[in-house]
């Protein structure tokens, strides 16, 4: 099948100067994260809590990493991964609960990895074992890999999720729930609803 989101534009601010470099939420700290451009490593340490305000988050030149024992939540967020060094890593025993915007260009789009050919060499986006993860919206990474590691039981409570990825890897005893209650949560993108039979997962490789 064709890529249903091939015309979705990258965020206007994807190449803007960095708003944050090596952003960190330390153990025992609670921080509010604001939309903008995050460069190098973005880290929520063990025992840290980050609350993401609604908007577009651009990650460049490094990982967005959530360590074990950390908690990240947000609604109305879109995570854009710009280059081959930008990826998501959700470590074991952490909590990552996010949902996509409800209006605007990225309504229903939760994660978007650039289509630039260099992202074919990006590390996989990883959800590790025993993390509490809810990803509500479209995970769009036509050049990317979504990897679920052993004993993960991710996404059980998301109303709906759609995945467009080059590859999806589910390692030993990993589980990823792909629900389809489109009456709840962010709106389902119209570019996906044109299909008579709606796939939950597109693999582009």
N, C-alpha and C positions, 0 to 999 in steps of 0.2 A: 504494500500500500504506500501511497505517497506520504510524505511528511506533511501532516495536516497543519503545522504551525510554521511552515517554511517562510512565510512573509512576516512573521512577528518581528518587529524591530528591536534591536538592542536598546537599552536605556540611553537616554540623551547624555547622561552624566558618566557613562562608562569610562571615558578617558579624562575626566576632570582630575584636578590635583587631589591628593589624598587628604581626606578629613581626619583620618586616624592612621597611625603607623604602629604596628606591634601592639595593638589594643589588647588589654588584659583585664579580666575580672578575677581578683585574687580569692583565695580561700577565706570563707566567712564574709565576703563582701557581696552586696547587692547593688547592681548598677542598672540604669536605664540606658539601653542602646537606641540611638537615633539613626534614621536613614542617612545614607551618605556613602562615601568611598573609603573602604577599609583596606589598607595596604600591608603587605608582609603578613605575619601570622596574627590571627585573631583568636585568642585563647580564653576559655572560661575554665578556670582551674577547679580541682576537686574542692567541693564545699562552696563554690561561687554560684551566684544566681544572676542571670541576665534577663531583663524584660525588654523585648524588642517592640518599639513603637511602630505603628503602621507606616509603610512606605517601602522604598526601593533601597536595597543594600547591595552595593557593588564590592566584590572581593577580588583583589588583584595581588599577584606575586606571593601568595601564601595561603595556607589552610585556614578554614574556620573550624576550630577544634573544640569539642566539648568533652572535658575529661570526666572520668568516673567520679560519681558523687556530685557532679555539677547539674544545674538546672537552667534551661533556656526555654522561654515561652514568648509567644507573640501572635497576634491576629492581624490580618490585613498586610502581611509582609510578602515581598518578592525578593528572593536571594539570587543575585546574578554573579556568575563565576566567569571572569573575564579572560583568563589566559591559562597556559598549561600548568602553572603552579598553584592555581586556585581550585580548591576542592573542599568538600564537607567531610569531617570525620567525627562521628558520634561514638564515643567510647563506652565500654561496658559499664553498667550500673549508673548511667546518667539519665537525665530526662530532657527530651527535646520535643516540645509541643507547639506546633506552628500551623497557621492556616493562611491561605492566599488572600489577596485583595478582593473586595466585593464590587469594585467599580474601576473604570479607567482602562487604559490600554492593556494592563496586566490582570484584569479581573479573572480570577480562577487559576492564575499562573503562580505557583509557589517557588519553583526552582527553575533557573534558566542558565544553561552553560553555553557560552559563545559558540557559534558555528565556525569560527576561525579554525583553519586546518591544524594549527598548532595544538588545539585542545584534544586532538587525537592522541597526543602523547601525555595528556594529563593523568595523574593518579586516579584510581577509582574513588567515587564517593562512597564512604564506608559507614555502615551501621553495625556496630560490634555487639557482642553477646550481652544479653540481659539488660539492654537499654530500654527505657520507656519512651517510645517514639510515636508521635502522631504527625503525619504529613498530609495535610488536607488541601488538595488542589492538584495541579498538573506538575509533574517532575519532567522537565524538558531538557534533555541532554543528548541530541542526536549524534554527537561525537563521543559521548562519555559512557562510563561504566558505573552501574549501581551495584554495590557488593554488600551482601548481608552475611554476617559471619555466624559461627556456631552458637546455637542456643538463643539467637535473637528471636523475639516474638513481637515484631514491630507493626505498628499501624492499626491495631485492632479497633481503636475507637474512632478513627477518621470516618466521617460520613461517606466520603468518596475520594478516590485517588486515581489518576491516570498517569501512566509512565510511558514516555517516549525516550528511548535510550538506544545507544549502539549495542549494548550488551547488558545483561543482568546476570549476576552470579549469586547463587544461594548456596552457601557452604553448609557443612554438616549440621543437621538439626536446626537450621535456620528457618524462620517462618516470617513471611511478610503478607499482611492482610490487605487485599485490594477490594474495598467495598464500593458500592455503586448506588448509594442513596442520594441522587442528584437534587432532591427536594430540600436537602439540608446543606449547611455550610456555604462556601462561596459559590458563585454562579458557575455552571459548567460552560466552558468557552464555546461560542457558536461555531467556530471552525472545526470543532470535534463533533458537534451534534449533527453534522450533515450526513453522517454515515447511517445507513439503515440498521446495521448491527454495530453497536458501539464497542470497539475493542477497549479493554482496560490497559493493555500493554502493547506498545509498538516496539519492535526491535529492528533497528535500522541496519545492522550488520548482516 
